[in-house]
Amino acid sequence: MSRATLAAILGIAGSALEADPGTLLQQPPAGDLPAFAAASHPAAAVEQARVDELRAQGHVLDRSYYPKFNFQSALSGRGSGANLDGTVASGAHGLGLQRSNWAAGLTVTFPLLDFAAIHARKRIEAGNERAEQARYDQTIQDLTGEVERARATLEGARQVGENTPIELKAAR
């Protein structure tokens, strides 16, 4: 009755239907799954990138104690057309830069009063790095667990596949 219903649904009513198992009754290859590197999974790579980012921020804070050097310079010029004897040159003589001046300097900034604040920020960043490392480790554990569950499911399916021909013979 079920074969007749299936034939009607398929639009080939009145035809005889036979199931062709093809290669479904053959055993799958007995090889094991390839090795799984959890660290190469994209979710693990994202977590590792976060850990690396926080490690880099800690490295920046380590260098916050270093003095900073700034080079400064200035140039100036003046032109009035006035001469030392009190006369004034006519025309465009006052537009040229007749007197020039320059200055150069080096400034050293040392964060003397920021030691406590920098130290506190370093402790915060170290805590954040430990938290991200724990998230990374948890991600690796989750991925490894998923792979092991998949391996167990595959092994169960293989065992069912081994028993299917026996059950098929018993059913006929």
C-alpha positions as CSV (number, residue, x, y, z in Angstrom):
1,M,0.0,0.0,0.0
2,S,2.8,2.5,0.8
3,R,4.5,1.8,-2.5
4,A,1.3,2.5,-4.4
5,T,0.9,5.8,-2.4
6,L,4.5,6.8,-3.1
7,A,4.0,6.0,-6.9
8,A,0.8,8.2,-6.9
9,I,2.7,11.1,-5.2
10,L,5.6,10.8,-7.7
11,G,3.1,10.8,-10.6
12,I,3.9,7.3,-11.8
13,A,0.8,5.5,-10.5
14,G,0.4,2.0,-11.8
15,S,4.2,1.4,-12.1
16,A,6.1,-1.0,-9.9
17,L,8.5,0.7,-7.5
18,E,11.6,-1.0,-6.3
19,A,14.1,0.4,-3.9
20,D,17.7,0.4,-5.3
21,P,20.1,0.6,-2.4
22,G,23.1,1.3,-4.6
23,T,26.1,1.7,-2.4
24,L,24.1,2.5,0.7
25,L,24.4,-1.1,2.0
26,Q,28.2,-1.1,1.6
27,Q,30.4,-0.2,4.5
28,P,32.0,3.2,4.5
29,P,35.8,3.4,4.6
30,A,37.1,2.5,8.0
31,G,39.6,5.3,8.1
32,D,39.6,7.7,10.9
33,L,38.8,11.4,10.5
34,P,41.8,13.6,9.7
35,A,43.6,15.2,12.6
36,F,41.9,18.4,13.9
37,A,43.9,21.4,14.9
38,A,41.5,23.5,17.0
39,A,43.9,26.5,16.9
40,S,43.4,26.8,13.1
41,H,39.6,27.2,13.5
42,P,38.3,30.7,12.7
43,A,36.7,31.1,16.1
44,A,40.0,30.2,17.8
45,A,41.9,32.6,15.5
46,V,39.6,35.4,16.5
47,E,40.1,34.7,20.2
48,Q,43.9,34.5,19.7
49,A,43.9,37.8,17.8
50,R,42.1,39.4,20.8
51,V,44.7,37.9,23.2
52,D,47.5,39.3,20.9
53,E,45.8,42.7,20.8
54,L,45.7,42.9,24.6
55,R,49.3,41.7,24.9
56,A,50.3,44.5,22.5
57,Q,48.5,47.1,24.6
58,G,50.4,45.9,27.6
59,H,53.6,46.2,25.7
60,V,52.7,49.8,24.8
61,L,52.1,50.5,28.5
62,D,55.5,49.0,29.3
63,R,57.0,51.7,27.1
64,S,55.0,54.5,28.7
65,Y,57.7,55.0,31.2
66,Y,60.2,56.0,28.6
67,P,60.9,59.7,28.1
68,K,59.6,61.3,24.9
69,F,61.8,63.6,22.8
70,N,60.3,66.4,20.7
71,F,62.3,68.5,18.2
72,Q,61.0,72.0,17.8
73,S,62.0,74.8,15.4
74,A,60.9,78.2,14.4
75,L,61.7,80.6,11.5
76,S,60.8,84.2,11.3
77,G,61.5,87.1,8.9
78,R,60.9,90.8,8.9
79,G,60.9,93.4,6.2
80,S,59.8,97.1,6.6
81,G,61.9,99.0,4.2
82,A,63.3,101.1,7.0
83,N,67.0,101.8,7.1
84,L,69.2,102.3,10.1
85,D,69.7,106.0,9.3
86,G,65.9,106.6,9.6
87,T,65.1,106.8,5.9
88,V,62.4,104.6,4.4
89,A,63.0,102.9,1.1
90,S,60.3,103.5,-1.5
91,G,58.3,101.0,-3.6
92,A,58.3,97.3,-2.8
93,H,61.5,97.3,-0.8
94,G,59.5,96.7,2.4
95,L,58.0,93.4,1.1
96,G,61.3,91.5,1.1
97,L,62.5,89.7,4.2
98,Q,65.6,91.8,5.2
99,R,65.9,90.4,8.7
100,S,65.6,86.7,9.5
101,N,65.7,84.8,12.7
102,W,65.5,81.1,13.6
103,A,65.3,79.0,16.7
104,A,65.7,75.2,17.4
105,G,65.2,73.2,20.5
106,L,64.7,69.7,22.0
107,T,62.1,69.0,24.6
108,V,62.3,65.9,26.8
109,T,59.1,64.9,28.5
110,F,59.3,62.3,31.3
111,P,56.1,61.0,32.9
112,L,57.3,61.4,36.5
113,L,53.9,61.8,38.1
114,D,52.1,59.2,36.0
115,F,53.8,56.1,37.5
116,A,50.8,55.2,39.6
117,A,48.3,55.6,36.8
118,I,50.4,53.7,34.3
119,H,50.9,50.9,36.9
120,A,47.2,50.7,37.5
121,R,46.5,50.6,33.7
122,K,49.1,47.8,33.3
123,R,47.3,45.7,36.0
124,I,44.0,46.3,34.2
125,E,45.4,45.3,30.9
126,A,47.0,42.2,32.5
127,G,43.6,41.2,33.9
128,N,42.0,41.8,30.5
129,E,44.6,39.6,28.9
130,R,44.1,36.8,31.3
131,A,40.3,37.0,30.7
132,E,40.8,36.8,26.9
133,Q,43.3,33.9,27.4
134,A,40.6,32.1,29.4
135,R,38.1,32.7,26.6
136,Y,40.5,31.4,24.1
137,D,41.1,28.3,26.1
138,Q,37.4,27.8,26.5
139,T,36.9,28.1,22.7
140,I,39.6,25.5,22.2
141,Q,37.9,23.2,24.7
142,D,34.5,23.8,23.0
143,L,35.8,23.1,19.5
144,T,37.7,19.9,20.7
145,G,34.5,18.7,22.4
146,E,32.5,19.3,19.2
147,V,35.0,17.3,17.2
148,E,34.9,14.4,19.7
149,R,31.1,14.4,19.7
150,A,31.2,14.3,15.9
151,R,33.7,11.4,16.0
152,A,31.4,9.5,18.4
153,T,28.4,10.2,16.1
154,L,30.3,8.9,13.2
155,E,31.4,5.8,15.0
156,G,27.7,5.2,16.0
157,A,26.7,5.6,12.4
158,R,29.3,3.1,11.3
159,Q,28.1,0.6,13.8
160,V,24.5,1.1,12.6
161,G,25.8,0.6,9.1
162,E,27.5,-2.7,10.1
163,N,24.2,-4.0,11.6
164,T,21.9,-2.8,8.7
165,P,22.6,-5.8,6.3
166,I,21.9,-8.2,9.1
167,E,18.7,-6.4,10.0
168,L,17.8,-6.3,6.3
169,K,18.2,-10.1,5.9
170,A,16.2,-10.7,9.1
171,A,13.4,-8.4,7.7
172,R,13.2,-10.3,4.4
